[in-house]
Amino acid sequence: MPEQPPRSPAPPARQRLVLRKPAPPAPSAARPPAQRAARPAAPAPRPATPRPAAATPQARPDADAGLVRLNKRMAELGLCSRREADDWIARGWVRVDGQVAAMGQQVAPRARIDVDRAARGQQQQQVTILLHKPMGYVSGQAEDGHTPAVALIGPHTHWKGDASRLRFAPSQLKGLAPCGRLDIDSVGLLVLTQDGRVARQLIGEDSTVDKEYLVRVQYGGVAADVQSAFPREGLARLRHGLSLDGQALKPAQVEWQNPEQLRFVLREGKKRQIRRMCELVGLKVVGLKRIRIGRVTLGHLPAGQWRYLGPDEGF
């Protein structure tokens, strides 16, 4: 019987099935950890946490760092007073970095502030007046029936010895305000001004302008040669070591001008300060006269009369 040629073995059915229809992947729960890690998982929902307060200074420290109100910045630069700045801003006379400023605007320290010529012209017309206030007048607003010192300003009380070429006009009384206190029973130099720059220089929080007073005193029943009766320790306390209203006073220059009169030089102006200082050391003030504010002196200005601060004068 003839030999039959050997038949080629048929491919296994399992291999054909695998090639035609791959087996479906096993469920993720049945896969080994390595296969589960290879398949990216759907991102888990984030918890609803509040967003950080991006608008608050704590979250954005640079957003409002160094910003100040425009009127305050103008006053710091010595351009005018805050009240005057508000008036100029309302009139459209102020620009910040080229843009017309708005009321209440906040500005950075390096912002460029420009002021219209109209504002400069208005400022040049403002006056500062030096008055020799007599007794019986209050320095500020009328109170308890007492007349304010500004009532003394007029053409008939203008000192004839005034070297200024200015002439009195009723418009000079508008906004004219005293720069500092002078008690009703005190006399001497009182400054009244329309210029906010002068007011800030004399009574601003950072003012360093000193003021000089001559003060006649008594010690107990002693009215003559008070200097001999008054202890040196009391004079030292007047110079430094006293407090008023719970606050320590700044050092003062205090010395005897003559046996009955002290000379005070102060750099602050609390209400009735010198009288209260003297009371603390047993002295009674019987006369007080302010003779100098900064570089401006009372000079020969008669009581009840006034003059203009000259263009060559300054505090």
C-alpha positions in Angstrom: 0.0 0.0 0.0 1.6 3.2 -1.0 2.6 5.7 1.6 0.5 8.7 2.1 2.2 12.1 2.2 2.1 13.6 5.6 -0.6 16.3 6.1 0.3 19.7 7.4 -1.0 20.2 10.9 -4.0 22.6 11.1 -3.5 25.7 13.3 -5.0 25.2 16.6 -8.5 26.5 16.8 -7.7 28.5 20.0 -5.1 30.5 18.1 -7.5 31.4 15.4 -10.1 32.5 17.9 -7.6 34.7 19.7 -6.7 36.4 16.4 -10.2 37.0 15.3 -11.8 38.0 18.5 -9.6 38.9 21.4 -10.9 38.1 24.8 -12.5 41.0 26.6 -10.5 42.6 29.3 -11.1 41.5 32.8 -13.0 43.8 35.1 -10.9 46.4 36.9 -11.6 44.7 40.2 -10.0 41.5 38.9 -7.0 43.2 37.3 -3.7 43.1 39.2 -2.6 46.4 40.8 -0.1 47.1 38.0 -2.8 47.1 35.3 -5.2 49.3 37.4 -2.4 51.9 37.9 -1.8 52.0 34.1 -5.3 53.1 33.4 -5.9 56.8 34.4 -8.6 57.1 37.0 -11.3 59.7 36.7 -10.4 62.7 38.8 -12.1 62.8 42.1 -14.4 65.8 42.7 -12.7 68.6 44.7 -14.3 69.5 48.0 -16.1 72.8 48.0 -13.6 75.0 49.8 -13.9 78.7 50.0 -11.7 80.6 47.6 -9.0 82.8 49.2 -10.0 86.5 49.5 -8.0 87.8 46.6 -9.2 91.3 47.1 -8.2 91.6 50.7 -4.9 93.2 51.7 -3.8 89.9 53.3 -4.1 88.0 50.1 -2.8 90.8 47.8 -0.3 92.8 49.8 0.9 94.7 46.8 -2.5 95.8 45.6 -3.0 98.6 48.0 0.5 98.9 49.5 1.4 102.5 50.2 -1.8 104.0 48.8 -3.1 107.1 50.6 -5.9 109.5 49.9 -5.0 112.2 47.4 -5.8 115.1 49.7 -3.6 113.7 52.4 -0.7 113.2 49.9 -1.1 116.7 48.6 -0.8 118.0 52.2 2.2 115.9 52.8 3.9 117.4 49.8 3.2 120.9 51.1 1.0 121.8 48.1 -2.0 122.8 50.2 -4.2 121.8 53.1 -6.5 118.8 52.9 -9.6 121.0 52.8 -8.0 123.1 50.0 -7.1 119.9 48.1 -10.7 118.8 48.2 -11.8 122.1 46.8 -9.2 121.9 44.0 -10.2 118.3 43.2 -13.9 119.2 43.1 -13.0 122.0 40.6 -11.1 119.7 38.4 -7.8 121.4 39.0 -5.8 118.3 40.0 -4.4 115.6 37.8 -2.8 112.3 38.8 -0.5 110.7 36.2 -2.2 112.8 33.6 -5.8 112.0 34.5 -8.3 114.3 36.2 -8.5 113.3 39.8 -11.6 112.1 41.6 -12.8 113.0 45.1 -11.5 110.4 47.6 -9.0 108.9 45.1 -6.2 106.8 46.4 -2.7 107.4 45.0 0.7 105.7 45.2 3.7 107.6 46.7 5.3 107.9 43.3 2.2 109.2 41.5 2.7 112.4 39.6 0.4 115.1 40.9 -0.2 118.2 38.8 -2.1 121.3 39.9 -3.8 123.7 37.5 -2.5 127.3 37.3 -5.9 128.5 38.5 -5.3 126.8 41.8 -1.8 128.4 42.1 -3.3 131.8 41.3 -5.9 131.4 44.0 -3.3 130.3 46.5 -1.2 133.4 45.8 -4.1 135.6 46.7 -4.4 134.1 50.1 -3.2 136.1 53.1 -1.6 135.4 56.4 -2.2 138.0 59.2 -0.3 138.7 62.4 -2.5 140.1 65.2 -1.5 141.4 68.6 -4.4 139.9 70.5 -5.5 141.8 73.6 -7.3 140.3 76.6 -11.0 139.6 76.4 -10.9 138.0 72.9 -10.9 134.2 72.2 -8.6 133.0 69.5 -11.1 130.6 67.8 -14.9 130.6 67.4 -17.1 132.8 69.6 -17.9 131.1 72.9 -19.8 132.1 76.0 -20.5 135.5 74.5 -16.8 136.3 74.0 -15.8 137.9 70.7 -13.4 136.0 68.4 -10.1 137.6 67.6 -10.9 137.7 63.8 -13.4 140.4 64.6 -10.5 142.8 65.0 -9.4 142.4 61.4 -10.5 145.3 59.4 -9.2 148.5 57.7 -9.3 150.6 60.8 -7.1 148.3 62.9 -4.5 147.7 60.2 -1.2 148.9 61.6 0.2 151.9 59.9 3.7 150.6 60.3 3.0 147.5 58.1 5.7 147.4 55.4 3.5 145.1 53.2 2.0 146.6 50.0 -1.2 144.6 50.4 -4.5 146.4 51.0 -7.3 145.0 53.0 -10.3 143.5 51.1 -13.4 141.8 52.6 -12.5 138.7 50.7 -9.5 138.2 52.9 -11.8 137.3 55.8 -13.2 134.3 54.0 -11.6 131.1 55.4 -9.4 133.2 57.7 -8.6 130.9 60.7 -6.3 131.1 63.7 -3.3 128.8 63.8 -3.1 127.8 67.4 -4.6 128.8 70.7 -4.2 131.9 72.8 -6.4 132.1 75.9 -8.9 134.8 76.5 -6.8 136.1 79.4 -3.5 135.9 77.4 -2.1 138.5 75.0 0.4 138.6 72.2 1.1 137.2 68.7 -1.7 135.3 67.0 -1.5 134.1 63.4 -4.6 133.9 61.2 -4.3 132.5 57.7 -6.2 131.5 54.6 -3.2 129.4 53.5 -3.5 125.7 54.4 0.3 125.3 54.0 0.9 127.9 56.8 -1.7 126.2 59.0 -0.1 122.8 58.5 3.4 124.2 59.3 2.2 125.8 62.6 -0.3 123.3 64.0 0.1 120.1 61.9 0.9 116.9 63.7 4.5 117.0 62.5 5.0 120.7 63.3 8.4 121.6 64.8 7.9 125.4 65.0 8.6 126.7 68.5 6.7 129.4 70.3 8.1 131.8 72.9 6.2 133.3 75.9 6.8 135.7 78.7 5.0 134.6 81.9 4.6 136.6 85.0 4.1 134.4 88.1 3.5 134.3 91.8 4.6 131.6 94.3 2.2 131.2 97.1 1.9 134.6 98.7 5.2 135.8 97.1 4.7 138.3 94.3 8.1 140.0 94.3 11.4 138.3 93.7 9.7 135.0 93.1 12.9 133.6 91.6 14.5 133.5 95.1 11.5 131.8 96.7 10.8 129.2 94.0 12.8 126.0 94.4 15.2 124.9 91.7 13.6 121.5 91.5 10.4 123.1 90.4 12.2 124.8 87.5 13.7 121.5 86.5 10.2 119.9 86.4 8.9 122.7 84.2 11.7 121.9 81.7 11.0 118.2 81.7 9.0 115.8 83.8 5.4 117.0 83.8 2.4 115.3 82.2 -1.0 116.7 81.2 -4.1 114.7 80.3 -2.2 111.5 80.9 0.6 112.3 78.4 4.2 113.3 79.1 5.0 116.8 77.8 7.8 117.4 75.4 11.0 119.0 76.9 10.6 122.8 77.2 13.0 125.7 77.6 12.2 127.5 80.8 14.3 130.2 82.5 14.0 133.3 84.5 13.6 136.5 82.4 13.6 138.6 85.6 12.8 137.9 89.3 9.0 137.8 88.6 8.8 136.6 85.0 9.6 133.3 83.3 10.5 132.7 79.7 8.9 129.6 78.1 9.8 128.1 74.7 7.4 125.3 73.7 7.1 123.0 70.7 3.5 121.9 71.5 0.3 123.7 72.3 -2.1 121.9 74.6 -5.0 123.9 76.0 -3.9 126.3 78.7 -0.6 124.4 78.8 1.6 127.0 80.5 -0.9 127.8 83.1 -1.5 124.2 83.9 2.2 123.4 84.0 2.8 126.2 86.5 -0.1 125.0 88.7 1.6 121.6 88.9 4.7 123.2 90.6 2.8 125.7 92.8 3.1 128.8 90.6 0.2 131.0 89.7 0.2 132.8 86.3 -0.8 136.5 86.5 0.2 137.5 83.0 1.1 135.7 79.8 2.3 137.1 76.5 3.3 135.3 73.3 6.2 137.2 71.7 7.4 134.8 68.9 6.3 132.0 66.6 9.2 130.4 64.8 11.2 133.2 63.1 8.3 135.8 63.3 8.2 138.1 66.3 5.6 140.4 67.7 7.9 143.3 67.5 6.3 146.8 67.9 2.9 145.7 66.7 0.4 147.5 69.0 -2.2 145.6 71.0 -5.5 145.2 69.0 -3.8 145.9 65.6 -2.6 143.6 62.9 -0.3 143.4 59.8 0.3 141.1 56.9 3.0 138.4 56.9 5.5 139.8 54.4 6.6 137.9 51.2 10.1 137.8 52.7 9.0 136.4 56.0 8.5 132.8 57.1 8.1 130.7 60.2 
